[in-house]
Amino acid sequence: MNFNLELIDDKIEFFDAHDLKTLEKNINTQIDHNKAILLSVHHVSHQMSVDENGKRFYSAVVHFKSKK
């Protein structure tokens, strides 16, 4: 049996939530998971939108890169 192990260099993940606290919790959980595979946060982009009922929706994109 042959195993080919390659390191992940870049990883982009998308998150969304109806409140900032949940969004932050989800991102922090994933940061901890990605530390285990030697990835750190390179860039974060976030956005807030409001629907026709006035309800807020938060989203974020987090770019992880390998530590070199």
PDB file of N, CA, C and O in Angstrom:
ATOM      1  N   MET A   1       0.846  -1.172   0.000  1.00  0.00           N
ATOM      2  CA  MET A   1       0.000   0.000   0.000  1.00  0.00           C
ATOM      3  C   MET A   1       0.889   1.231   0.000  1.00  0.00           C
ATOM      4  O   MET A   1       1.841   1.305   0.777  1.00  0.00           O
ATOM      5  N   ASN A   2       0.594   2.196  -0.858  1.00  0.00           N
ATOM      6  CA  ASN A   2       1.373   3.418  -1.002  1.00  0.00           C
ATOM      7  C   ASN A   2       0.632   4.600  -0.381  1.00  0.00           C
ATOM      8  O   ASN A   2      -0.548   4.816  -0.656  1.00  0.00           O
ATOM      9  N   PHE A   3       1.327   5.355   0.450  1.00  0.00           N
ATOM     10  CA  PHE A   3       0.767   6.569   1.026  1.00  0.00           C
ATOM     11  C   PHE A   3       1.540   7.767   0.515  1.00  0.00           C
ATOM     12  O   PHE A   3       2.770   7.780   0.541  1.00  0.00           O
ATOM     13  N   ASN A   4       0.828   8.759   0.057  1.00  0.00           N
ATOM     14  CA  ASN A   4       1.444   9.982  -0.426  1.00  0.00           C
ATOM     15  C   ASN A   4       0.978  11.114   0.471  1.00  0.00           C
ATOM     16  O   ASN A   4      -0.189  11.502   0.427  1.00  0.00           O
ATOM     17  N   LEU A   5       1.876  11.646   1.282  1.00  0.00           N
ATOM     18  CA  LEU A   5       1.524  12.718   2.198  1.00  0.00           C
ATOM     19  C   LEU A   5       1.999  14.054   1.647  1.00  0.00           C
ATOM     20  O   LEU A   5       3.186  14.239   1.380  1.00  0.00           O
ATOM     21  N   GLU A   6       1.065  14.982   1.479  1.00  0.00           N
ATOM     22  CA  GLU A   6       1.391  16.322   1.017  1.00  0.00           C
ATOM     23  C   GLU A   6       0.848  17.330   2.013  1.00  0.00           C
ATOM     24  O   GLU A   6      -0.237  17.142   2.564  1.00  0.00           O
ATOM     25  N   LEU A   7       1.590  18.387   2.244  1.00  0.00           N
ATOM     26  CA  LEU A   7       1.152  19.436   3.143  1.00  0.00           C
ATOM     27  C   LEU A   7       0.201  20.384   2.415  1.00  0.00           C
ATOM     28  O   LEU A   7       0.356  20.646   1.222  1.00  0.00           O
ATOM     29  N   ILE A   8      -0.765  20.883   3.142  1.00  0.00           N
ATOM     30  CA  ILE A   8      -1.679  21.877   2.597  1.00  0.00           C
ATOM     31  C   ILE A   8      -1.008  23.238   2.746  1.00  0.00           C
ATOM     32  O   ILE A   8      -0.617  23.618   3.850  1.00  0.00           O
ATOM     33  N   ASP A   9      -0.871  23.973   1.648  1.00  0.00           N
ATOM     34  CA  ASP A   9      -0.234  25.286   1.689  1.00  0.00           C
ATOM     35  C   ASP A   9      -1.245  26.407   1.916  1.00  0.00           C
ATOM     36  O   ASP A   9      -0.989  27.331   2.687  1.00  0.00           O
ATOM     37  N   ASP A  10      -2.373  26.326   1.255  1.00  0.00           N
ATOM     38  CA  ASP A  10      -3.413  27.358   1.332  1.00  0.00           C
ATOM     39  C   ASP A  10      -4.766  26.694   1.529  1.00  0.00           C
ATOM     40  O   ASP A  10      -5.035  25.610   1.012  1.00  0.00           O
ATOM     41  N   LYS A  11      -5.614  27.384   2.297  1.00  0.00           N
ATOM     42  CA  LYS A  11      -6.970  26.892   2.521  1.00  0.00           C
ATOM     43  C   LYS A  11      -7.864  28.108   2.752  1.00  0.00           C
ATOM     44  O   LYS A  11      -7.540  28.973   3.566  1.00  0.00           O
ATOM     45  N   ILE A  12      -8.977  28.173   2.044  1.00  0.00           N
ATOM     46  CA  ILE A  12      -9.917  29.274   2.201  1.00  0.00           C
ATOM     47  C   ILE A  12     -11.238  28.693   2.695  1.00  0.00           C
ATOM     48  O   ILE A  12     -11.766  27.734   2.131  1.00  0.00           O
ATOM     49  N   GLU A  13     -11.762  29.302   3.772  1.00  0.00           N
ATOM     50  CA  GLU A  13     -13.014  28.815   4.345  1.00  0.00           C
ATOM     51  C   GLU A  13     -14.011  29.952   4.473  1.00  0.00           C
ATOM     52  O   GLU A  13     -13.638  31.102   4.703  1.00  0.00           O
ATOM     53  N   PHE A  14     -15.288  29.611   4.320  1.00  0.00           N
ATOM     54  CA  PHE A  14     -16.377  30.578   4.371  1.00  0.00           C
ATOM     55  C   PHE A  14     -17.250  30.305   5.587  1.00  0.00           C
ATOM     56  O   PHE A  14     -17.524  29.152   5.922  1.00  0.00           O
ATOM     57  N   PHE A  15     -17.681  31.372   6.241  1.00  0.00           N
ATOM     58  CA  PHE A  15     -18.495  31.269   7.442  1.00  0.00           C
ATOM     59  C   PHE A  15     -19.674  32.224   7.337  1.00  0.00           C
ATOM     60  O   PHE A  15     -19.574  33.279   6.709  1.00  0.00           O
ATOM     61  N   ASP A  16     -20.801  31.849   7.958  1.00  0.00           N
ATOM     62  CA  ASP A  16     -21.937  32.764   8.026  1.00  0.00           C
ATOM     63  C   ASP A  16     -22.717  32.519   9.309  1.00  0.00           C
ATOM     64  O   ASP A  16     -22.682  31.428   9.878  1.00  0.00           O
ATOM     65  N   ALA A  17     -23.423  33.556   9.755  1.00  0.00           N
ATOM     66  CA  ALA A  17     -24.221  33.475  10.978  1.00  0.00           C
ATOM     67  C   ALA A  17     -25.167  34.660  11.043  1.00  0.00           C
ATOM     68  O   ALA A  17     -25.015  35.638  10.310  1.00  0.00           O
ATOM     69  N   HIS A  18     -26.145  34.559  11.931  1.00  0.00           N
ATOM     70  CA  HIS A  18     -27.106  35.644  12.110  1.00  0.00           C
ATOM     71  C   HIS A  18     -26.688  36.614  13.206  1.00  0.00           C
ATOM     72  O   HIS A  18     -27.346  37.634  13.412  1.00  0.00           O
ATOM     73  N   ASP A  19     -25.594  36.306  13.919  1.00  0.00           N
ATOM     74  CA  ASP A  19     -25.070  37.255  14.914  1.00  0.00           C
ATOM     75  C   ASP A  19     -23.550  37.138  14.969  1.00  0.00           C
ATOM     76  O   ASP A  19     -22.979  36.100  14.634  1.00  0.00           O
ATOM     77  N   LEU A  20     -22.912  38.216  15.395  1.00  0.00           N
ATOM     78  CA  LEU A  20     -21.446  38.266  15.411  1.00  0.00           C
ATOM     79  C   LEU A  20     -20.826  37.267  16.375  1.00  0.00           C
ATOM     80  O   LEU A  20     -19.766  36.707  16.094  1.00  0.00           O
ATOM     81  N   LYS A  21     -21.477  37.040  17.505  1.00  0.00           N
ATOM     82  CA  LYS A  21     -20.932  36.131  18.509  1.00  0.00           C
ATOM     83  C   LYS A  21     -20.800  34.712  17.949  1.00  0.00           C
ATOM     84  O   LYS A  21     -19.784  34.050  18.161  1.00  0.00           O
ATOM     85  N   THR A  22     -21.821  34.251  17.241  1.00  0.00           N
ATOM     86  CA  THR A  22     -21.783  32.921  16.628  1.00  0.00           C
ATOM     87  C   THR A  22     -20.746  32.852  15.527  1.00  0.00           C
ATOM     88  O   THR A  22     -20.020  31.864  15.412  1.00  0.00           O
ATOM     89  N   LEU A  23     -20.672  33.892  14.720  1.00  0.00           N
ATOM     90  CA  LEU A  23     -19.681  33.930  13.642  1.00  0.00           C
ATOM     91  C   LEU A  23     -18.266  33.850  14.213  1.00  0.00           C
ATOM     92  O   LEU A  23     -17.435  33.084  13.724  1.00  0.00           O
ATOM     93  N   GLU A  24     -17.998  34.641  15.243  1.00  0.00           N
ATOM     94  CA  GLU A  24     -16.679  34.630  15.863  1.00  0.00           C
ATOM     95  C   GLU A  24     -16.358  33.269  16.481  1.00  0.00           C
ATOM     96  O   GLU A  24     -15.229  32.789  16.383  1.00  0.00           O
ATOM     97  N   LYS A  25     -17.345  32.657  17.113  1.00  0.00           N
ATOM     98  CA  LYS A  25     -17.138  31.338  17.724  1.00  0.00           C
ATOM     99  C   LYS A  25     -16.789  30.296  16.663  1.00  0.00           C
ATOM    100  O   LYS A  25     -15.878  29.491  16.855  1.00  0.00           O
ATOM    101  N   ASN A  26     -17.515  30.312  15.542  1.00  0.00           N
ATOM    102  CA  ASN A  26     -17.253  29.363  14.461  1.00  0.00           C
ATOM    103  C   ASN A  26     -15.859  29.551  13.864  1.00  0.00           C
ATOM    104  O   ASN A  26     -15.166  28.574  13.582  1.00  0.00           O
ATOM    105  N   ILE A  27     -15.457  30.789  13.675  1.00  0.00           N
ATOM    106  CA  ILE A  27     -14.132  31.071  13.119  1.00  0.00           C
ATOM    107  C   ILE A  27     -13.040  30.631  14.087  1.00  0.00           C
ATOM    108  O   ILE A  27     -12.062  30.008  13.674  1.00  0.00           O
ATOM    109  N   ASN A  28     -13.195  30.949  15.373  1.00  0.00           N
ATOM    110  CA  ASN A  28     -12.180  30.566  16.364  1.00  0.00           C
ATOM    111  C   ASN A  28     -12.056  29.055  16.492  1.00  0.00           C
ATOM    112  O   ASN A  28     -10.952  28.541  16.675  1.00  0.00           O
ATOM    113  N   THR A  29     -13.160  28.343  16.399  1.00  0.00           N
ATOM    114  CA  THR A  29     -13.115  26.875  16.433  1.00  0.00           C
ATOM    115  C   THR A  29     -12.314  26.338  15.258  1.00  0.00           C
ATOM    116  O   THR A  29     -11.498  25.431  15.415  1.00  0.00           O
ATOM    117  N   GLN A  30     -12.552  26.904  14.076  1.00  0.00           N
ATOM    118  CA  GLN A  30     -11.828  26.431  12.890  1.00  0.00           C
ATOM    119  C   GLN A  30     -10.361  26.829  12.936  1.00  0.00           C
ATOM    120  O   GLN A  30      -9.514  26.093  12.428  1.00  0.00           O
ATOM    121  N   ILE A  31     -10.043  27.955  13.521  1.00  0.00           N
ATOM    122  CA  ILE A  31      -8.640  28.348  13.685  1.00  0.00           C
ATOM    123  C   ILE A  31      -7.911  27.318  14.526  1.00  0.00           C
ATOM    124  O   ILE A  31      -6.790  26.929  14.198  1.00  0.00           O
ATOM    125  N   ASP A  32      -8.533  26.872  15.606  1.00  0.00           N
ATOM    126  CA  ASP A  32      -7.921  25.841  16.455  1.00  0.00           C
ATOM    127  C   ASP A  32      -7.718  24.537  15.695  1.00  0.00           C
ATOM    128  O   ASP A  32      -6.683  23.888  15.847  1.00  0.00           O
ATOM    129  N   HIS A  33      -8.696  24.144  14.877  1.00  0.00           N
ATOM    130  CA  HIS A  33      -8.560  22.916  14.087  1.00  0.00           C
ATOM    131  C   HIS A  33      -7.426  23.038  13.074  1.00  0.00           C
ATOM    132  O   HIS A  33      -6.667  22.091  12.868  1.00  0.00           O
ATOM    133  N   ASN A  34      -7.314  24.207  12.443  1.00  0.00           N
ATOM    134  CA  ASN A  34      -6.290  24.380  11.419  1.00  0.00           C
ATOM    135  C   ASN A  34      -4.888  24.521  12.007  1.00  0.00           C
ATOM    136  O   ASN A  34      -3.904  24.254  11.317  1.00  0.00           O
ATOM    137  N   LYS A  35      -4.784  24.931  13.253  1.00  0.00           N
ATOM    138  CA  LYS A  35      -3.468  24.955  13.907  1.00  0.00           C
ATOM    139  C   LYS A  35      -2.886  23.554  13.997  1.00  0.00           C
ATOM    140  O   LYS A  35      -1.669  23.374  13.943  1.00  0.00           O
ATOM    141  N   ALA A  36      -3.760  22.563  14.134  1.00  0.00           N
ATOM    142  CA  ALA A  36      -3.308  21.171  14.222  1.00  0.00           C
ATOM    143  C   ALA A  36      -2.649  20.698  12.929  1.00  0.00           C
ATOM    144  O   ALA A  36      -1.807  19.801  12.949  1.00  0.00           O
ATOM    145  N   ILE A  37      -3.033  21.302  11.810  1.00  0.00           N
ATOM    146  CA  ILE A  37      -2.407  20.934  10.531  1.00  0.00           C
ATOM    147  C   ILE A  37      -1.463  22.031  10.057  1.00  0.00           C
ATOM    148  O   ILE A  37      -1.191  22.161   8.863  1.00  0.00           O
ATOM    149  N   LEU A  38      -0.965  22.822  11.015  1.00  0.00           N
ATOM    150  CA  LEU A  38       0.072  23.832  10.808  1.00  0.00           C
ATOM    151  C   LEU A  38      -0.337  24.954   9.851  1.00  0.00           C
ATOM    152  O   LEU A  38       0.482  25.440   9.071  1.00  0.00           O
ATOM    153  N   LEU A  39      -1.605  25.361   9.915  1.00  0.00           N
ATOM    154  CA  LEU A  39      -2.071  26.498   9.133  1.00  0.00           C
ATOM    155  C   LEU A  39      -2.385  27.651  10.071  1.00  0.00           C
ATOM    156  O   LEU A  39      -2.922  27.448  11.161  1.00  0.00           O
ATOM    157  N   SER A  40      -2.050  28.854   9.646  1.00  0.00           N
ATOM    158  CA  SER A  40      -2.367  30.040  10.438  1.00  0.00           C
ATOM    159  C   SER A  40      -3.168  31.015   9.572  1.00  0.00           C
ATOM    160  O   SER A  40      -3.183  30.904   8.346  1.00  0.00           O
ATOM    161  N   VAL A  41      -3.825  31.960  10.221  1.00  0.00           N
ATOM    162  CA  VAL A  41      -4.655  32.931   9.509  1.00  0.00           C
ATOM    163  C   VAL A  41      -3.758  33.903   8.750  1.00  0.00           C
ATOM    164  O   VAL A  41      -2.847  34.506   9.316  1.00  0.00           O
ATOM    165  N   HIS A  42      -4.036  34.038   7.470  1.00  0.00           N
ATOM    166  CA  HIS A  42      -3.301  34.968   6.629  1.00  0.00           C
ATOM    167  C   HIS A  42      -4.117  36.245   6.395  1.00  0.00           C
ATOM    168  O   HIS A  42      -3.578  37.351   6.423  1.00  0.00           O
ATOM    169  N   HIS A  43      -5.430  36.074   6.162  1.00  0.00           N
ATOM    170  CA  HIS A  43      -6.281  37.227   5.853  1.00  0.00           C
ATOM    171  C   HIS A  43      -7.726  36.900   6.211  1.00  0.00           C
ATOM    172  O   HIS A  43      -8.176  35.766   6.049  1.00  0.00           O
ATOM    173  N   VAL A  44      -8.449  37.910   6.700  1.00  0.00           N
ATOM    174  CA  VAL A  44      -9.874  37.769   7.010  1.00  0.00           C
ATOM    175  C   VAL A  44     -10.632  38.898   6.318  1.00  0.00           C
ATOM    176  O   VAL A  44     -10.227  40.059   6.366  1.00  0.00           O
ATOM    177  N   SER A  45     -11.733  38.535   5.678  1.00  0.00           N
ATOM    178  CA  SER A  45     -12.614  39.518   5.060  1.00  0.00           C
ATOM    179  C   SER A  45     -14.027  39.237   5.568  1.00  0.00           C
ATOM    180  O   SER A  45     -14.443  38.080   5.639  1.00  0.00           O
ATOM    181  N   HIS A  46     -14.760  40.286   5.920  1.00  0.00           N
ATOM    182  CA  HIS A  46     -16.098  40.060   6.455  1.00  0.00           C
ATOM    183  C   HIS A  46     -17.088  41.065   5.872  1.00  0.00           C
ATOM    184  O   HIS A  46     -16.712  42.110   5.342  1.00  0.00           O
ATOM    185  N   GLN A  47     -18.366  40.709   5.990  1.00  0.00           N
ATOM    186  CA  GLN A  47     -19.410  41.546   5.418  1.00  0.00           C
ATOM    187  C   GLN A  47     -20.694  41.363   6.223  1.00  0.00           C
ATOM    188  O   GLN A  47     -20.943  40.293   6.779  1.00  0.00           O
ATOM    189  N   MET A  48     -21.508  42.423   6.280  1.00  0.00           N
ATOM    190  CA  MET A  48     -22.809  42.360   6.928  1.00  0.00           C
ATOM    191  C   MET A  48     -23.847  42.834   5.935  1.00  0.00           C
ATOM    192  O   MET A  48     -23.650  43.840   5.254  1.00  0.00           O
ATOM    193  N   SER A  49     -24.950  42.114   5.851  1.00  0.00           N
ATOM    194  CA  SER A  49     -26.036  42.537   4.979  1.00  0.00           C
ATOM    195  C   SER A  49     -27.349  42.491   5.761  1.00  0.00           C
ATOM    196  O   SER A  49     -27.457  41.820   6.787  1.00  0.00           O
ATOM    197  N   VAL A  50     -28.336  43.215   5.254  1.00  0.00           N
ATOM    198  CA  VAL A  50     -29.643  43.286   5.893  1.00  0.00           C
ATOM    199  C   VAL A  50     -30.688  42.834   4.879  1.00  0.00           C
ATOM    200  O   VAL A  50     -30.705  43.313   3.745  1.00  0.00           O
ATOM    201  N   ASP A  51     -31.568  41.905   5.292  1.00  0.00           N
ATOM    202  CA  ASP A  51     -32.604  41.452   4.374  1.00  0.00           C
ATOM    203  C   ASP A  51     -33.803  42.407   4.404  1.00  0.00           C
ATOM    204  O   ASP A  51     -33.789  43.409   5.119  1.00  0.00           O
ATOM    205  N   GLU A  52     -34.825  42.092   3.632  1.00  0.00           N
ATOM    206  CA  GLU A  52     -35.980  42.982   3.503  1.00  0.00           C
ATOM    207  C   GLU A  52     -36.768  43.155   4.807  1.00  0.00           C
ATOM    208  O   GLU A  52     -37.536  44.107   4.947  1.00  0.00           O
ATOM    209  N   ASN A  53     -36.576  42.233   5.759  1.00  0.00           N
ATOM    210  CA  ASN A  53     -37.254  42.322   7.056  1.00  0.00           C
ATOM    211  C   ASN A  53     -36.403  43.031   8.104  1.00  0.00           C
ATOM    212  O   ASN A  53     -36.810  43.129   9.262  1.00  0.00           O
ATOM    213  N   GLY A  54     -35.246  43.520   7.722  1.00  0.00           N
ATOM    214  CA  GLY A  54     -34.359  44.211   8.650  1.00  0.00           C
ATOM    215  C   GLY A  54     -33.478  43.276   9.464  1.00  0.00           C
ATOM    216  O   GLY A  54     -32.810  43.720  10.398  1.00  0.00           O
ATOM    217  N   LYS A  55     -33.465  41.998   9.130  1.00  0.00           N
ATOM    218  CA  LYS A  55     -32.650  41.022   9.842  1.00  0.00           C
ATOM    219  C   LYS A  55     -31.219  41.049   9.306  1.00  0.00           C
ATOM    220  O   LYS A  55     -31.000  41.027   8.095  1.00  0.00           O
ATOM    221  N   ARG A  56     -30.263  41.097  10.207  1.00  0.00           N
ATOM    222  CA  ARG A  56     -28.850  41.148   9.805  1.00  0.00           C
ATOM    223  C   ARG A  56     -28.300  39.756   9.546  1.00  0.00           C
ATOM    224  O   ARG A  56     -28.705  38.779  10.176  1.00  0.00           O
ATOM    225  N   PHE A  57     -27.362  39.689   8.595  1.00  0.00           N
ATOM    226  CA  PHE A  57     -26.686  38.442   8.241  1.00  0.00           C
ATOM    227  C   PHE A  57     -25.203  38.749   8.083  1.00  0.00           C
ATOM    228  O   PHE A  57     -24.823  39.637   7.321  1.00  0.00           O
ATOM    229  N   TYR A  58     -24.373  38.012   8.805  1.00  0.00           N
ATOM    230  CA  TYR A  58     -22.930  38.240   8.800  1.00  0.00           C
ATOM    231  C   TYR A  58     -22.230  37.090   8.071  1.00  0.00           C
ATOM    232  O   TYR A  58     -22.609  35.927   8.211  1.00  0.00           O
ATOM    233  N   SER A  59     -21.212  37.434   7.300  1.00  0.00           N
ATOM    234  CA  SER A  59     -20.417  36.414   6.619  1.00  0.00           C
ATOM    235  C   SER A  59     -18.944  36.801   6.678  1.00  0.00           C
ATOM    236  O   SER A  59     -18.593  37.971   6.833  1.00  0.00           O
ATOM    237  N   ALA A  60     -18.097  35.789   6.549  1.00  0.00           N
ATOM    238  CA  ALA A  60     -16.654  36.023   6.582  1.00  0.00           C
ATOM    239  C   ALA A  60     -15.946  34.989   5.716  1.00  0.00           C
ATOM    240  O   ALA A  60     -16.406  33.859   5.553  1.00  0.00           O
ATOM    241  N   VAL A  61     -14.822  35.410   5.174  1.00  0.00           N
ATOM    242  CA  VAL A  61     -13.927  34.523   4.433  1.00  0.00           C
ATOM    243  C   VAL A  61     -12.582  34.587   5.134  1.00  0.00           C
ATOM    244  O   VAL A  61     -12.039  35.667   5.365  1.00  0.00           O
ATOM    245  N   VAL A  62     -12.049  33.416   5.471  1.00  0.00           N
ATOM    246  CA  VAL A  62     -10.760  33.351   6.166  1.00  0.00           C
ATOM    247  C   VAL A  62      -9.786  32.574   5.286  1.00  0.00           C
ATOM    248  O   VAL A  62     -10.063  31.451   4.866  1.00  0.00           O
ATOM    249  N   HIS A  63      -8.638  33.198   5.015  1.00  0.00           N
ATOM    250  CA  HIS A  63      -7.585  32.569   4.215  1.00  0.00           C
ATOM    251  C   HIS A  63      -6.513  32.068   5.176  1.00  0.00           C
ATOM    252  O   HIS A  63      -5.898  32.852   5.900  1.00  0.00           O
ATOM    253  N   PHE A  64      -6.296  30.758   5.176  1.00  0.00           N
ATOM    254  CA  PHE A  64      -5.267  30.143   5.995  1.00  0.00           C
ATOM    255  C   PHE A  64      -4.066  29.805   5.126  1.00  0.00           C
ATOM    256  O   PHE A  64      -4.226  29.380   3.982  1.00  0.00           O
ATOM    257  N   LYS A  65      -2.872  29.991   5.659  1.00  0.00           N
ATOM    258  CA  LYS A  65      -1.637  29.639   4.958  1.00  0.00           C
ATOM    259  C   LYS A  65      -0.766  28.817   5.880  1.00  0.00           C
ATOM    260  O   LYS A  65      -0.867  28.904   7.103  1.00  0.00           O
ATOM    261  N   SER A  66       0.093  28.016   5.271  1.00  0.00           N
ATOM    262  CA  SER A  66       0.999  27.202   6.066  1.00  0.00           C
ATOM    263  C   SER A  66       2.084  28.055   6.701  1.00  0.00           C
ATOM    264  O   SER A  66       2.503  29.074   6.152  1.00  0.00           O
ATOM    265  N   LYS A  67       2.524  27.619   7.856  1.00  0.00           N
ATOM    266  CA  LYS A  67       3.613  28.308   8.546  1.00  0.00           C
ATOM    267  C   LYS A  67       4.919  27.788   7.968  1.00  0.00           C
ATOM    268  O   LYS A  67       5.170  26.583   7.957  1.00  0.00           O
ATOM    269  N   LYS A  68       5.735  28.693   7.497  1.00  0.00           N
ATOM    270  CA  LYS A  68       7.014  28.261   6.896  1.00  0.00           C
ATOM    271  C   LYS A  68       8.166  28.821   7.652  1.00  0.00           C
ATOM    272  O   LYS A  68       9.318  28.569   7.298  1.00  0.00           O
TER     273      LYS A  68
END
